[in-house]
């Protein structure tokens, strides 16, 4: 089953209703690899690509010194877009992800959610002391990225 919600609230409600049988899908670069290796076979997909603003990056005012800036990056932001940010550690990490085709599809949320030790985005964001906002259909919470990764491929999700 393939679902294409138009809002984040609709996507989160679908995930709540479908539970562990459903997987979010945006770039799909890590998900497809896991499926091809037989490690994951969801019964349903919740396609996030039709939800506006998941790829939003809010940038601080330019007159604020770079070391004091705070960027808010949506989970659907691709590595190609991250590579254009004026944050050297994150931009360089984003450029190390695959080739141009992968960078244009792979999202930061997918990269973090798989909790792979090879996650290029996670290393840079850990160094930058990033914080995540995690949402469900009923709650939202902030989690420092350093507390998000619990073990090999295990997260605080």
C-alpha positions in Angstrom: 0.0 0.0 0.0 1.3 3.4 -1.0 0.0 6.6 0.7 0.7 10.2 -0.4 -0.4 12.6 2.3 -0.5 16.3 1.6 0.3 17.5 5.1 2.6 16.5 7.9 -0.3 16.0 10.3 -1.9 13.6 7.8 1.4 11.7 7.4 1.9 11.3 11.1 -1.7 10.1 11.6 -1.2 7.5 8.9 2.0 6.3 10.6 0.2 6.2 13.9 -2.6 4.1 12.4 -0.4 1.8 10.4 2.3 1.4 13.0 5.4 -0.6 12.4 4.0 -2.0 9.2 4.5 1.4 7.5 7.7 3.3 6.6 8.1 6.9 5.7 9.6 7.4 2.2 11.2 10.6 0.9 14.6 10.1 -0.9 14.5 6.4 -0.3 18.3 6.0 -0.8 18.8 4.0 2.5 15.4 2.4 2.5 15.8 0.9 -0.9 19.3 -0.5 0.0 17.8 -2.2 3.2 14.9 -3.6 1.1 17.3 -5.0 -1.5 19.4 -6.6 1.2 16.2 -8.3 2.6 16.6 -6.4 5.9 13.4 -4.5 5.7 10.0 -5.1 4.0 7.3 -2.6 5.0 3.7 -3.4 4.1 2.9 0.3 3.5 4.8 3.4 2.5 4.0 6.9 3.5 5.4 9.1 0.8 6.5 12.4 2.2 7.5 14.1 -1.1 4.2 15.9 -1.5 4.3 17.7 1.8 5.4 21.3 1.4 7.9 22.7 3.8 9.6 19.5 4.8 12.6 20.7 2.9 12.5 24.2 4.3 15.7 25.7 5.6 15.3 28.9 7.6 18.5 30.9 7.6 19.3 33.5 10.1 19.8 37.1 9.2 23.1 37.7 7.3 24.4 40.3 9.8 24.5 37.7 12.6 28.1 36.3 12.9 28.2 32.7 11.5 29.2 31.2 14.9 26.1 32.6 16.4 23.7 31.6 13.6 21.1 28.9 14.1 19.7 27.1 11.1 16.4 25.2 11.1 16.6 22.4 8.6 13.5 20.4 7.6 13.9 16.6 7.5 13.2 16.5 3.8 16.2 18.7 3.0 18.4 17.0 0.5 22.2 16.7 0.7 22.5 18.8 -2.4 20.8 21.7 -0.6 22.8 21.2 2.6 26.0 21.4 0.5 25.0 25.0 -0.4 24.7 26.2 3.3 27.4 28.5 4.7 28.2 25.9 7.4 31.5 24.4 6.3 31.3 21.1 8.3 27.8 20.3 7.1 28.4 21.4 3.5 31.6 19.3 3.2 29.8 16.3 4.8 26.9 16.8 2.3 29.3 16.8 -0.6 30.8 13.5 0.5 27.4 11.7 0.1 27.4 9.6 -3.0 27.2 11.2 -6.4 25.1 14.1 -7.6 22.0 11.8 -8.2 22.1 10.6 -4.6 22.7 14.0 -3.1 19.7 15.3 -5.1 17.4 12.6 -3.5 18.8 11.6 -0.1 17.4 13.5 2.8 18.9 14.4 6.1 16.1 12.8 8.1 16.5 9.5 6.3 20.2 9.6 6.9 19.7 10.2 10.6 16.8 7.8 11.1 18.7 4.8 9.8 21.4 5.4 12.5 24.1 4.1 10.3 27.6 4.6 11.6 28.5 5.7 8.1 25.9 8.5 8.1 27.7 11.5 6.7 25.2 14.0 8.0 25.2 12.7 11.5 28.9 13.2 12.1 28.8 16.9 11.0 25.6 17.6 13.0 27.0 15.9 16.1 30.1 18.2 15.8 27.7 21.2 15.5 25.8 20.1 18.6 22.5 19.8 16.6 19.2 19.3 18.2 16.2 17.5 16.6 12.5 18.1 16.9 10.7 14.7 16.8 7.0 14.6 16.2 4.3 12.1 16.3 0.6 12.5 15.7 0.1 13.6 19.3 3.4 15.1 20.6 6.6 16.9 19.8 9.9 16.9 21.6 13.3 18.2 21.3 16.3 15.8 21.5 19.9 16.7 21.3 21.4 14.7 18.5 24.0 13.2 20.9 21.1 11.6 22.8 19.2 10.5 19.6 21.6 7.6 18.7 21.2 4.9 21.3 23.1 2.0 19.7 24.0 0.5 16.3 21.0 1.4 14.1 18.9 2.3 17.2 17.5 5.7 17.8 15.3 7.6 20.3 12.5 7.5 17.7 
